[in-house]
Amino acid sequence: MANHYLGQLGDYEVKQLKIFKTVVECEGFSAAETELNISRPTISNHIANLESRLNMKLCRRGRGGFALTEEGSVVYEQAKELLNHLERFRNTINNLSSSPSGQLKIAFSDTVSMDPRSKMPEIFRSFESAAPDVELVVEVEHMKTMEMLVLNNNLDIAIIPYHRKLEGLDYIHLYTDINYLYCSNQHPLFDRADQEITEERVNSHKVIHAGLKPHDEVFNQLSVMNLSAISYFYEARIAMILSGCYLGFLPEEVAKPFVEGGELKAVAKEQKTFRLGVAVISKKSSQPNRARDLFLESIRRIHQSAQSDAPY
């Protein structure tokens, strides 16, 4: 196709780019049909019109499946950036007033939102009273993903295990977990007496871990162990420990129901233990965000003993 000047983009082109982005992320028209709640012929028409508007082929679809062209890959990356900028612009403007609106994006690590120590129901209730027009978008993510999303302005607030402190982020430390090493009732160590479970014996068994670069206290525990599997989320980690094939560290509160049910037992408690905090992170920024500030105010008010640094 011959090149031509694109000119200004209007709302219709932005809509087409949103549809194109969804099709790419769904890896085809069929899955995008459900995501967009519009028919496949309508999606096809929008993509064809976008290709005509841009004067280039964006994707190939047929018996070989869906695939982006080289130009389509570039357009997809630029569309993502454009749509993210538009969303951030909208949220920034909406959040400048004393009564903010728009979206506030929050993410949690694993079981944190339902841990009673996080007091999240109270925080949500307080925030809803202070900012009733704000739409909360709440997800569960991997810690490293959340750090990156907050730093890149794609997430407003995250609540994560406190493994490290990064420049560019503000921290509010909420509480600290005591972590022990657990085995299941299917594991060879379960029925052994405590005096028989030496550190050397423990270190010979396979261990599942979170796959993160930990702070020194955690590193000192893991560095001498037989690290044999990785799972970040507690739910999957517990299932692997319950198999009897692995030992694994868990927060005492997370393991408690399984311990009370006789399925898990902490081993070598004197030698194999560390503390791991839970913290709220947000980006250090001079740019005002009234909704984010109100949510952080709710956290500080409800967690009156919260501090900026982890106690380790």
N, C-alpha and C positions, 0 to 999 in steps of 0.2 A: 504494500500500500504506500502511496506517496505521502510524504510528511506534509502537515499543515499546521497552522497556528491554532492552538487550543482555545485561547480566549478565556473569559471568566467562567467560573463554575457557579451554577445556581443550586437551589434546593433539590431540583430533580436529579442533577448529576450526583449530589451528595447521597441521595436515596439509592441511586444505582450502585454507587461505590460501597454502601453498606451491604447491599444484597450480594455484590461480588465478593466482598470480604467473608460473608457468611458461607457462601458456596465453597470458597477455598478452604475454610476452616472445617466445613462438614465433609470435605473431600468429594463433593459431587452434588448434583441437583436433587437426587432422591432424598438424601438426608437433610438437605437445606429446606426442602418442602415442608417438613415437620417443624423445623426450627423457625422458619419465617412465617408459617401458617398461610402460605399462598401456593397456588398450583404450580406444577412444573412448567407448563407452557408459559405462564406469566413470568416465572423466573427466567426462562429462556429468552423471552422477549426483552426483558430488562438488560440481560447480559449482551444480547445482540445490539440493542440500542446504545449501550455503553461502548461497545466495540466500534460502532459506527461513529459515535461522538469523538472517540479518541483516535479513530482511524487506524486501529491495529487489532490484531487477533490476540485475545487474552488467554483463551483456553481451548483445549481440544476435548471433545466428548464423543464417545461412540463405543464400539465393541471393546476397544482397548481400555476403556475406563476414562476417568477424568484426569486431565493433566494440564498444568499451566504452561504456556509458552514462555520464552525468555522475557518477552515484554510484559507478559502477565505477572511474572514473579516480581518485576520491578514495580508495576502498578499496585500489586497487593501490598508490598512493603510501604509504599508511599501513602496508600489509602489508610493503612493502619495508623501511620503517623498523623495524617491529616485528621482522621476521626477522633484520635486520642486528644489532639490539640483542641478540636472543637468542643469535646466533652469537658476538658479541663477549663476552657474559657467559660462555658456555660455555668459550670459549678462555681468557678471563682466569682463571677458576677452575681450569681444567686446567693452566695455566701458572704457578700460584703455588707449586707444590711443587718440591723440588729435582730431582725426576725428572718433567719436564713431559710432558703429552700434548696431545691436541687438534690443531688445525691451526696451521701457520705459513704465511702467504701472502707469496710473494715474486714480484717481477716484474723482468724484464730488458728493456733496450732493445736491440732488433735483434740483432746478432751477438755481443753481449758475453759471453753464457754459453759460447760455443765459442771465444772468443779465449784462447789459452794463457796470456796475461798475466794474465787474471782468476783463473786457478787454481781454477775452480769445481769440477772433479771432486774436488780435494783438500779443498776447503771442505765439499762435501756429505758426503764420507767422514768428515771430522772431526766434523761435526754429527751424523751418524747414530750415531757411536760415543758421543757425549755425550748424545743425546736420541733413543733408538731408538723411543720410543712416539709421537713427534710425526709427524703426517701433513703432508708438504710439499705445498703447492699452488703450482705454478710456472707463470707465464704470460709472454708477451711483449707489451709494451704501448707506447703512445706516451708520450714523456717527460712532457708536460703532464698526461696522464691519471694517470700514476704519482704525480706530486707531489700531485695532488688526492686520490687514493685514500689515500696515506700520511697526509696532513693530516687526512682525515676518518675515520681509523681503519679503513678498509676494506682496507688493505694494510699488512703489518708492515714489509717491507723492499723497497727497489727499488734497482737498479743502473743508473745513467743517465749520459748525457753531462753533463759539468759546465758548463752554460751560465750558471748564475746560482746565487746563494745566497739561500734564502728563510728568513725568520724562522719559527721553529717546527719546523725540521728540523735534525737532526744529520747531518754529512757525514764520510765517510771517503774521502779521495782515494786511488785505487789506482794509476793510471798515466796517462800523457799520450800522446795520439796526435799525430803530425805529419800535418797535412792538406795535400794539394796539389790543384791544379786539374787535372782529367783530361779528355782528349778521346779518342774512339774512332778506330779506323783507317778509319772511314767519314766522319770530320769533316774539313773543309778544312784545319785546322791541323796535322793529323797528320804530313803529309809536308813541312811547312815547316821550314826550318832555324831553330835556336833564335834566332839574331840577327834573324830576320825577324818573330818573334812578339813584337811590342811590346805594352805594357800597353793602349795605345789600341785595338789590333786585337783583343785578347782581350776587352776590355769591350764591343765591338760585337756579339759573338756571344751567342746565347741561353744562359742559365745556369739550371740546376735547383738548387733549394736546399731546406733542411729545413722552412722555414716557421715558424721559431721566432724569438723575440727573443733575439739572441745577445749574448755578452759583447763588450767593446769591440774586442778583437783581431779577432774574426770580423766584427763590424759594419763595421770600417774596410775590410775586403776586399770585402764585399758591396755596400756603399752606392753604389759607383760602377759597378756591373756591371748588365748587362741581364737582370734577374731575370724569367724567363718561365714557369717551371713550379715546382711544389711537390711534394715527396715526402719524407716523414720517414724511411721505412725504406730501408736501403741496398740491399736486393735490388731494389726497384722503381727506385730512383735509378740503379743500375748499368745496368739494362735500358734506361732512357731515354738514358743517356750512350752506350751501345753503339749506339743507333739512329743516331748521327751528327748528331742535331739539336740536341744540348745539350752544353755543358760542365758539369762539376759537381765540387764538392769531395768528396773521400773520404779517410778515414784511409789512410796509406801501407800498413798491414798488410792492410786490407780490399781495396785495389786490387792488391796484389802479385801474386796468381795471374793476373789479367787482363793485367797489365804483362808478366809472364814469358811469357804466351801470345801476346803481340803484339797484343792487342785494345785495350789502353788505353795512353796515354802522358801523363805529367805535362807541363804546359806552363807557361812563365813561372815556373819554380820559385823564382826569386829574389824575384819581386814578389808572387806569389799563393801564400801559405802562412800557416797559423796553427796554433796548438796548441789541442787540445781534450782535457780530462781526462775520466776515467771515475770516478764516485764512487758510494759506497753511501749511501743516504739512509734515515733512520728518524725517527719523530716524537719531538721532545723531550717527555718525559712522566715524571711521578713515579710513574705507575701501573706496578707490576711486571709484567714479562712474561719469565719465565724462558727460554722457548724462543727468543724474539727475542734476548735477551742472550747466550745460548749461541751462536747463529749469528754474532752480531757478534764475539764472542770468537774464534770459529774464523777469521773473516776477519782480525782483527788479528794473530792468532798466525801465520797463513800469509803474510800481507802485513806483515812486520815493519817495513818502511820506509814503511807507509801514514801519511798525515798528514791533518790536518783541513781544510787549505786547498789549493786548486789553485795551481800555481806560475805564475799569470799574473793 
